[in-house]
Amino acid sequence: MYLLFDIGGTKMRLALSRDGISFEEPRIVATPRDFEEGMTVFTNLVSEVVGEEHVIAAAGGIAGPLDRDKTMLVGAPNLAGWIQKPLKTKLEEIMKAPVYLENDTAMVGLGEATTSAGKGYSIVAYVTISTGVNGVRIVDGKIDRSAMGFEIGHQVIDMDGAFCSACQKKGHLEAYISGSNVEARFGKKPYEITDPTVWDELARYLAYGLNNTIVHWSPDIVVLGGSMMKEIGIPIERVRHHLKNILTIFPEHPKIEKATLGDVGGLWGALAYVKQQEGV
C-alpha cells in the first residue's frame, strides 16, 4: 500500500493506492504557509486516510526546487515558510515508511508521460503554465537526471523585458505568461480576460519558450498543462501556429498536446515514481 501526495502552493492532496495501479479519492486541503502547521495538517490527513494500516512507502511532489539529495525545499515563492526545513525527515517520522520527494511539476509530467497524454513516447517534455511556469523532461518513462532540477519558466526570452515576480529578474518566460504575472499586467484574473488578442500574444510568448525547450531537449511530444491552458486560456492551436513560424531548425516538430489528468496528475506521477524507487 502506497501513500501519494502533492503539496502545492495553495492546496495539498493525499491519496492511498492499495493495488499499485490506481488510487482512492484524494483528500484535499489548503496548504498552510507555516511548515510546522503544515506537518500537523499532514499528520491528521495521514491518520484519516491510512488509519491503522501499514504504508510500504510514500511519494509526492512539492512546489519548488529541492536540494540535491531531495530532502528539503531550497526555494519556493509560495511556500517560503517551508524552505530549508527537514521535510523528508518529518514525513518519514509521520508515516514510518520511506518517503520519496520530487518537484511537483516533475511529478505531474511523469504522470502525463506514463499514464496519459505522453504515454507511448520515448521523450516527453511537460510544461505547466499556471500561477508559475515550469517543466520537466521525461525519458523512457522516468524523470530525466539533473543537477539542480528544472526551472524552464526562468529561461530569458527578452533580456530587457518585464520583471519576473518570482525572482525579480528581467525577461523570464514566467513574467509574460504565468497566471500571477498576467493578473499583475492586466489588473484582472486570467479567466476574466476575453480579448482574443491578449490570448494570442500569450500564445506567441509561450511558443518562444517552447522553441528554446524543444531545441534543448529534442522531445517527441510536448504536453502543456496548468490553469492557463484551460478552456478560457492560451489557445493551443495558436501556440502551434506561432511555433511553426519560430522553430525552423528542425525538419519536423514534436507533437504539441494538452495535458489530460487535471488536478490529480501529480498523484499519478507519484504512483509511478514510488514504484520505480521501490523497484516494483
C-alpha positions in Angstrom: 0.0 0.0 0.0 1.4 3.4 -1.1 0.6 6.9 0.1 0.7 9.5 -2.6 0.8 13.3 -2.0 1.0 16.6 -3.8 2.0 19.6 -1.8 1.2 22.7 -3.9 1.5 26.3 -3.2 -2.2 26.6 -2.4 -3.6 23.0 -2.0 -2.4 19.7 -0.6 -3.6 16.4 -1.9 -3.3 12.9 -0.4 -4.5 9.6 -1.7 -4.0 5.9 -1.0 -3.1 3.3 -3.5 -3.8 -0.3 -2.4 -3.1 -2.1 -5.6 -0.3 0.0 -7.1 -2.4 0.5 -10.2 -4.9 3.2 -9.1 -5.7 5.3 -6.1 -8.7 6.2 -3.9 -10.5 9.5 -3.9 -7.9 12.1 -2.8 -8.3 14.3 0.3 -7.7 18.0 -0.5 -7.0 20.8 2.0 -5.4 24.2 1.9 -1.6 24.2 2.2 -0.5 26.1 5.4 2.2 28.7 4.9 3.9 27.6 8.1 5.9 24.4 7.9 5.1 23.1 11.4 1.4 23.8 10.8 1.7 22.0 7.5 3.2 18.9 9.2 0.3 18.9 11.7 -2.2 19.1 8.9 -0.3 16.3 7.0 -0.3 14.1 10.1 -4.0 14.5 10.5 -4.6 13.7 6.9 -2.4 10.6 7.0 -4.4 9.4 10.1 -7.7 9.9 8.2 -6.5 8.2 5.0 -4.4 5.4 6.4 -5.9 4.7 9.8 -4.3 1.6 11.4 -3.0 0.2 8.1 0.7 0.0 7.1 2.2 2.1 4.3 5.0 0.4 2.4 6.3 3.7 1.0 5.2 7.2 0.1 6.0 9.6 -2.7 4.9 13.0 -3.8 5.8 16.4 -5.2 6.2 19.8 -3.7 6.1 23.2 -5.3 9.7 24.4 -5.6 13.2 23.2 -6.2 14.7 20.7 -3.9 18.3 20.1 -2.6 20.5 17.6 -4.4 19.5 14.8 -2.0 15.8 15.7 -2.4 15.2 16.1 1.3 14.1 19.7 1.6 12.9 22.8 -0.3 15.6 25.3 -1.2 13.4 27.8 -2.9 9.6 28.4 -3.2 7.9 31.7 -3.8 4.6 30.4 -2.5 6.0 28.2 0.4 8.7 30.5 1.9 8.0 29.1 5.4 8.9 25.6 4.2 12.4 26.4 2.8 15.3 24.6 4.4 13.0 22.6 6.7 13.6 18.9 7.2 10.7 17.8 5.1 11.7 14.3 4.2 12.7 13.5 7.8 9.4 14.8 9.2 7.3 12.9 6.6 9.1 9.7 7.3 8.5 10.2 11.0 4.8 10.7 10.3 4.4 7.7 8.0 7.0 5.4 9.5 8.0 4.5 5.9 10.4 5.6 3.2 9.4 8.8 1.5 10.5 9.9 -2.0 10.3 13.6 -2.9 10.3 15.4 -6.2 9.4 18.7 -7.6 5.6 18.9 -8.2 5.8 19.8 -11.9 8.2 16.8 -12.4 5.6 14.5 -10.8 2.8 15.8 -12.9 4.9 15.4 -16.0 5.8 11.8 -15.0 2.0 11.2 -14.6 1.2 12.5 -18.1 4.1 10.6 -19.6 3.3 7.2 -18.1 -0.5 7.4 -17.9 -2.0 9.9 -20.2 -1.1 12.4 -23.0 2.5 11.5 -23.3 2.1 7.7 -22.9 3.9 5.7 -25.6 6.5 8.4 -26.4 10.2 8.0 -25.5 11.0 11.6 -24.7 8.3 13.8 -23.2 8.6 17.5 -22.4 5.9 18.5 -19.9 5.3 22.3 -19.4 2.9 23.7 -16.9 1.6 27.3 -17.2 -0.2 28.2 -14.0 0.5 30.6 -11.2 4.1 30.0 -12.2 5.8 28.3 -15.2 7.9 25.2 -15.1 8.6 21.9 -17.0 10.3 18.6 -16.9 11.9 16.1 -19.4 10.8 12.5 -19.1 12.9 9.9 -20.8 11.7 6.3 -21.2 9.1 6.8 -18.5 11.5 8.3 -15.9 12.2 11.9 -14.8 15.5 12.8 -16.5 18.6 13.3 -14.4 19.6 16.8 -13.5 22.0 18.5 -11.1 19.5 21.0 -9.6 16.1 20.2 -11.1 14.3 22.0 -14.0 13.1 25.6 -13.9 12.3 26.4 -17.5 10.0 29.3 -16.5 13.1 31.2 -15.8 14.6 31.0 -19.2 15.2 34.5 -20.6 13.3 35.4 -23.7 13.9 39.2 -23.5 16.9 40.4 -21.5 15.5 43.9 -21.3 11.9 42.7 -20.7 9.4 42.5 -17.9 10.3 41.6 -14.3 9.5 38.1 -13.1 7.6 38.4 -9.9 9.0 35.2 -8.5 12.7 36.3 -8.7 12.7 40.0 -9.7 14.8 39.4 -12.8 14.1 40.7 -16.2 12.7 38.9 -19.3 11.9 35.5 -17.9 9.2 33.5 -19.7 7.2 33.3 -16.5 7.0 37.1 -16.4 4.9 37.0 -19.6 2.6 34.0 -19.4 2.1 32.9 -15.7 -1.2 33.5 -14.1 0.2 35.7 -11.4 2.1 37.9 -13.8 -0.8 38.1 -16.3 -3.1 39.3 -13.5 -0.5 41.9 -12.5 -0.2 43.2 -16.0 -3.9 43.4 -16.9 -5.4 44.0 -13.5 -7.8 41.1 -13.7 -7.9 37.4 -13.2 -6.9 35.5 -16.4 -10.3 33.8 -16.6 -11.8 37.3 -16.8 -9.8 38.3 -19.9 -12.0 37.9 -23.0 -9.9 39.8 -25.6 -8.6 37.2 -28.1 -5.6 39.4 -29.0 -4.3 39.1 -25.4 -4.5 35.3 -25.5 -2.8 35.3 -28.9 0.0 37.4 -27.5 0.4 34.9 -24.7 0.4 32.0 -27.2 3.2 33.7 -29.1 5.3 34.2 -25.9 4.7 30.6 -25.0 5.8 29.5 -28.5 9.1 31.3 -28.0 9.7 29.5 -24.7 8.7 26.1 -26.4 11.2 26.8 -29.2 14.0 27.0 -26.6 12.8 24.0 -24.7 12.5 21.9 -27.9 15.9 22.8 -29.3 17.5 22.0 -25.9 15.5 18.8 -25.0 14.5 17.5 -28.5 11.3 15.7 -27.3 8.9 13.5 -29.3 6.0 15.3 -27.7 5.3 18.5 -25.7 2.5 18.2 -23.2 1.0 21.5 -21.9 -0.8 21.7 -18.6 -1.8 24.1 -15.9 -4.6 26.6 -15.3 -3.5 28.9 -18.1 -4.2 26.1 -20.6 -7.8 25.6 -19.7 -10.9 26.5 -21.9 -10.5 30.1 -21.0 -6.8 30.4 -21.5 -3.9 30.2 -24.0 -5.3 28.6 -27.2 -3.1 25.6 -28.1 -3.9 26.0 -31.8 -2.3 29.5 -31.7 0.7 28.1 -29.9 1.2 25.6 -32.7 0.7 28.3 -35.3 3.3 30.6 -33.8 5.8 27.8 -33.1 5.6 26.7 -36.8 6.9 30.2 -37.7 9.5 30.3 -34.9 11.0 26.8 -34.8 12.7 26.3 -38.2 15.9 24.5 -37.4 14.3 21.0 -37.3 12.6 19.5 -40.4 9.7 18.4 -38.3 8.1 19.4 -35.0 7.2 17.3 -32.0 3.5 17.0 -31.3 2.0 19.7 -29.1 -0.8 18.4 -26.9 -2.8 19.4 -23.8 -2.4 17.5 -20.5 -5.5 15.5 -19.6 -5.0 14.4 -15.9 -6.0 17.7 -14.4 -5.6 18.3 -10.7 -4.6 14.6 -10.0 -1.7 14.5 -12.4 0.8 14.8 -9.5 -0.7 11.8 -7.8 -0.5 9.6 -10.9 3.2 10.7 -11.2 3.8 9.9 -7.5 2.3 6.4 -8.1 4.7 5.8 -10.9 7.6 7.3 -9.0 7.2 5.3 -5.8 7.1 2.0 -7.8 10.2 3.0 -9.6 12.0 3.9 -6.4 10.9 0.7 -4.8 11.9 -1.5 -7.8 8.3 -2.7 -8.4 
